[in-house]
Amino acid sequence: MHRSSEVKHLASDFNTRACECFGQPPVQPFESHCPVLTDRTVRVQLKVLKVKDGSVFFIRVKPDRTGVVTDGVKHSMNPFCEIAVEEAVKLKEKKLVKEVVAVSCGPQQVQETIRTALAMGADRGIHVEVSGKDYETLGPLQVSKIFAALAKKEQADLIILGKQAIDDDCNQTGQMTAALLDWPQGTFASEVTLEADKLKVVREIDGGLETIKINLPAVVTADLRLNTPRYATLPNIMKAKKKKITNVKPADLGVDVSSRLEVLKVDEPPQRQSGVKVETVHDLVEKLKEAGRI
Amino acid sequence: MAAAMALVRGVRFGSYSIGRSRSLIFNSLQRRGIAACVDPSIGLTDEQKEFQKVAFDFAANEMAPHMAEWDQKEIFPVEAMRKAAQLGFGGIYVNPDVGGSGLSRLDTSIIFEALSTGCVSTTAYISIHNMCAWMIDTFGNNEQREKFCPDLCSMQKFASYCLTEPGSGSDAASLLTSAKLQGDHYILNGSKAFISGGGDTDVYVVMCRTGEKGPKGISCVVVEKGTAGLSFGKKEKKVGWNSQPTRAVIFEDCAVPVTNRLGAEGEGFSIAMKGLNGGRINIASCSLGAAHASVLLARDHMCVRKQFGETLSNSQFLQFKLAEMATKLVASRLLVRQAAVALQEGRPDAVSLCSMAKLFVTDECFAICNQALQIHGGYGYLKDYAVQQYVRDIRVHQILEGNDFFCLIHVSEMQWFSKLSWSSPALSPSSNTPDSIRQLIIETLRPEVSQKR
């Protein structure tokens, strides 16, 4: 079933519309949000997110219960953002987009993540500096405001983000960005095809696969099966050193990053309680009655 | 103690759903779930961390899942290595103008250390291949570089290094394979033993005797597979390193064009020794990777295995053992990296440092892997568990590229040499020092012998 979404043209010149791709900003402070803006004709922006590494298994809650410990925990690019970067670079290789810009929000360390995106093939990077307390409370709403502002500034045509961050699983930034910009969105994309000035997106939904056709500019969020991210090659890593990363502050974009949410408490999941063994079905029923379950 | 506890706390099985499991996300514990104290990326530049990340990713996704199969079925993983070459791992320290990546020795060490966590045997072969490509790049003329290096860097063609003979291992300068000049060809006669990749590779960098006895009579030629007179022995059955075939390489009136000679006649031994300096760092780096992986495997096992009512991680003795292993690992890593830096800077202590690094690191890392196997108990002896493959694979690192016993001689002679002058007893013709060792000392310590890289 095809559905065309109506979209307001942001720019008068069709050829200079910019796309921005945003990844999911995590609610937790240790993530940086990197929108990937992809411009169909001019630039493609990618969002790159730096999250706690997915293979780090031991995460501890801070003693004051306000979050989890992030010091000394290895961080890396959000896997869904890697997929987003790969998709943007693929579009550029097919010569369907002109420029790929990788964006990340966070403290100094996110430059590493942007460099990884550059090594994969992005043309330049934008580092939106958010640090300290602001970074700890940075949430999807603030990030999507930043992305929306950047999209307008950079005149992006396509924004590609990872569908969600693996540390907070918010799955909100892409949708919020599209709403702020009043652009159509193709979320949970497992296939993206550029057809003239429209984008055909196959989405993975609960019921199966949904194919939609949306106008550009648009926001796309990448799902797992969209592609398999490439390895950066050694020569590309060295070339990435020469690519530019511009620094921007949220204030420059006119965005207020103060959070509307306050984390009250963070707790570990309750320890699994041991069960009780019973001898007969009769005992089982008794026990269930005692526990008030039946 | 703190180190052990830090290591032990580094793992706890999380609750990631299967829906999210995917090789990149659900990375092996070996790669990322590491405590800060043994983190191999400490002290590296951002760029080096990127190189290391690519190498770790590649090792975890493309090599580790197949490591056991390659070992048991003795498969030479051509496709996997070509994928590695596409990322630039085919000629890591070869000049970019012939297809190499142009990185430093330290970058190379970091990359091999990371790749080795995926499969030691394959990584060791890749390092030998790199050494051959470097030799042609550094000592060859432009025609030779352009003819051989691009294919080697992309691994369209594979290379083998032929120095060892049945009668000359440590005493390399006494090699017998002869190369008689006839017109514009050398006619090679003799055989090489224990050649890694022999029979399956395309380009052979061969040390042969063109002149008099001793190191000064040795030259280096490149022989291509398919040359008449070049044949191979049977494939050796080995304890480890099974993903690379090892065969004897036999020359019977094998005619090689003079244009395939690297450098001038008589320079072969010097080329070989310089190649081995880097080779020692590479082999030591491979040992490091195996030890790193083994430490993590041991730690993970300790968190899971219960005896006497509690997990092994609660045993103070084992915690201390793990701490010792971690300490030795970090010490080894620092030594190898220092040696790599010394070599790339052309420092006077580079050669002895490379020997020391190879000597120390291969021994220590084997002990670490062995200890890790011990911690696994009976399970460590089963081929279902990776730790035994690391132990078997790195055992040979103490033997080749400079048998450890020989490295001891090397280093001790160096020590004495620096205190004594040219009239040192060790160097006098009437001393008991074998000709070859005396030549080796003179050759490697002569000031005119400068490091190209």
Interface residues (C-beta under 8 A of the other chain):
Chain A: D53 G54 S55 V56 F57 F58 I59 G72 K74 S76 P79 E82 Q111 E112 R115 T116 A119 I166 L224 P229 Y231 A232 T233 L234 P235 I237 M238 A240 K241 P269
Chain B: R9 G10 V11 R12 F13 G14 S15 Y16 R20 R22 L24 I25 F26 N27 S28 L29 R31 R32 G33 I34 A36 D39 D46 E47 K49 E50 F51 K53 V54 D57 F58 Q86 L87 G88 F89 I92 P96 S101 L103
